[in-house]
Amino acid sequence: MCGRLSQYRGIHDFVETLGMPEVWRNNVGDQALGRYNVAPTTSVAVLRVDEAGPRADLVKWGWRPHWATDRAAPINARVEKVAHGPFFRAIWPHRAITPIDGWYEWVDEGGPKKQPYYIRRRDRRPSLCASIGQFTNSEHDGFVIITANAQGGLVDVHDRRPVVFEPDLAREWIAAGMPNEHAEQMVLNLGEPSEAFEWYRVGTAVGNVRNQGAELIEQRQ
């Protein structure tokens, strides 16, 4: 997953997909987000549950522990290492869902520039991405999306993909009190297969993060 996504629907659409009818603390707003070209280090809407119940917040995409000052904050965490490596140990228990409409990858097809592709669910529902983060209402807050090896045809676009859950598993992922061992098995084994997604070429304008708008996800030949 190269690090660019879209999040253009509104929180109410994402919550409806998640299937949690509870009252949410919505710190994002009621309007459609309208973001078709979301870059790392910017704020992204995430869904999670704390001691007071479900909430939606804008959180910086990217995180690193306080001692890792010699590198940029990663935006993704590899599923093979996230549960046991020291880098993400502090935030592994703090789970969230990042609801996205789709994401972009760039493929070398022999032209002067890499060709961007847009990936989304075939059923056009939001993708509910497994995430972890620091959510303390401080300047050090941030989150990462958990990624796994690509499968099937997705390998032709990129070798990594976000771990996307069906709604029932997404609700389980953010439920309070879930054992860490069970969470690890979920991200290792229960993410959506490549058959759940479609991908197609889009225009090169997405390469400039200042460009926004629905035209960015229109299919191109």
Sequence and secondary structure as in RCSB ss.txt:
>XXXX:A:sequence
MCGRLSQYRGIHDFVETLGMPEVWRNNVGDQALGRYNVAPTTSVAVLRVDEAGPRADLVKWGWRPHWATDRAAPI
NARVEKVAHGPFFRAIWPHRAITPIDGWYEWVDEGGPKKQPYYIRRRDRRPSLCASIGQFTNSEHDGFVIITANA
QGGLVDVHDRRPVVFEPDLAREWIAAGMPNEHAEQMVLNLGEPSEAFEWYRVGTAVGNVRNQGAELIEQRQ
>XXXX:A:secstr
  S EEE S HHHHHHHHT  S  EESS SS   EEEE TTSEEEEEEEETTEEEEEEEEB    TT TTS   S
EEETTTTTTSSTTTTTTT EEEEEESEEEEEE  SSSS EEEEEEETT   EEEEEEEE SSSTT EEEEEEEE 
 GGGGGT SEEE EE HHHHHHHHSTT  HHHHHHHHHH S  GGGEEEEE  GGGGSTT  SGGGGS   
